[in-house]
Amino acid sequence: MEDLLQYFPIVLYLLGAVLLCVLIILSIKLIHTIDKTNKILDDAYNKTKSLNGIFDAIDSITDTLSSISDTMVGAVTSAIGRLFYKKKKAKEKEFEEEDEEDE
């Protein structure tokens, strides 16, 4: 029993040292992996930054097309509105004339 109590601390120290070595190795590999990931992300960022000009051009084109379509829709709706307004006015005149004739 006394021999067992002497060997337990030694075994625990050895296992602790092995665990420490494994954790050091894993942390070094993790650092290398993070560095590779940073390089990939920087490359992707640079590539997307080069596409910003294209996206700005597309954005300006869509804004122009949107303003043109808004103008066209506004013109069409105002024309239709005037048409219905004239019909409404004509109907009102007819009602007024009918009211005057009835009196």
C-alpha positions in Angstrom: 0.0 0.0 0.0 2.8 2.4 0.8 4.5 1.6 -2.5 1.2 2.5 -4.3 1.1 5.9 -2.5 4.6 6.6 -3.7 3.8 5.7 -7.4 0.6 7.6 -7.7 2.2 11.1 -7.6 4.8 10.0 -10.1 2.1 8.7 -12.5 0.0 11.8 -12.1 3.0 14.0 -12.8 3.8 12.0 -15.9 0.2 12.2 -17.2 0.2 16.0 -16.5 3.4 16.4 -18.4 2.0 14.4 -21.4 -1.2 16.4 -21.3 0.8 19.7 -21.2 2.8 18.5 -24.3 -0.3 17.6 -26.1 -2.0 20.9 -25.4 1.1 22.8 -26.5 1.2 20.9 -29.8 -2.5 21.5 -30.3 -2.2 25.2 -29.6 0.7 25.5 -32.1 -1.4 23.7 -34.8 -4.3 25.9 -34.0 -2.2 29.0 -34.4 -1.0 27.8 -37.9 -4.6 27.1 -38.9 -5.7 30.5 -37.8 -2.9 32.1 -39.8 -4.0 30.2 -42.9 -7.6 31.2 -42.4 -6.5 34.9 -42.0 -4.6 34.7 -45.3 -7.7 33.2 -47.1 -10.0 35.8 -45.6 -7.6 38.6 -46.6 -7.5 37.2 -50.2 -11.3 37.0 -50.3 -11.6 40.5 -49.0 -9.2 41.9 -51.6 -11.1 40.1 -54.4 -14.5 41.5 -53.2 -13.0 44.9 -52.9 -12.0 44.8 -56.5 -15.6 44.0 -57.4 -17.0 47.1 -55.6 -16.7 49.2 -58.9 -18.9 46.8 -60.7 -21.5 46.8 -57.9 -21.5 50.6 -57.8 -22.1 50.7 -61.6 -24.9 48.2 -61.2 -26.4 50.2 -58.4 -26.3 53.5 -60.4 -27.9 51.8 -63.4 -30.7 50.3 -61.3 -31.3 53.8 -59.7 -31.5 55.3 -63.1 -33.9 52.7 -64.4 -36.0 53.0 -61.2 -36.3 56.8 -61.6 -37.3 56.4 -65.3 -39.9 53.8 -64.4 -41.3 56.0 -61.6 -41.6 58.9 -64.1 -43.4 56.7 -66.6 -45.8 55.2 -64.0 -46.5 58.7 -62.7 -47.3 59.9 -66.2 -49.6 57.0 -66.9 -51.4 57.3 -63.6 -51.9 61.0 -64.0 -53.3 60.4 -67.6 -55.7 57.8 -66.3 -56.7 60.0 -63.4 -57.4 62.9 -65.7 -59.5 60.6 -67.9 -61.6 59.4 -64.9 -61.8 63.0 -63.6 -63.3 64.1 -67.0 -65.8 61.3 -66.9 -66.7 62.2 -63.3 -67.2 65.8 -64.3 -69.3 64.8 -67.2 -71.5 62.7 -65.0 -71.9 65.5 -62.5 -73.0 67.9 -65.2 -75.5 65.3 -66.4 -76.9 65.0 -62.9 -77.0 68.7 -62.5 -78.8 69.1 -65.8 -81.3 66.4 -64.8 -81.9 68.1 -61.4 -82.5 71.4 -63.2 -84.9 69.8 -65.6 -86.8 68.1 -62.8 -87.4 71.4 -61.0 
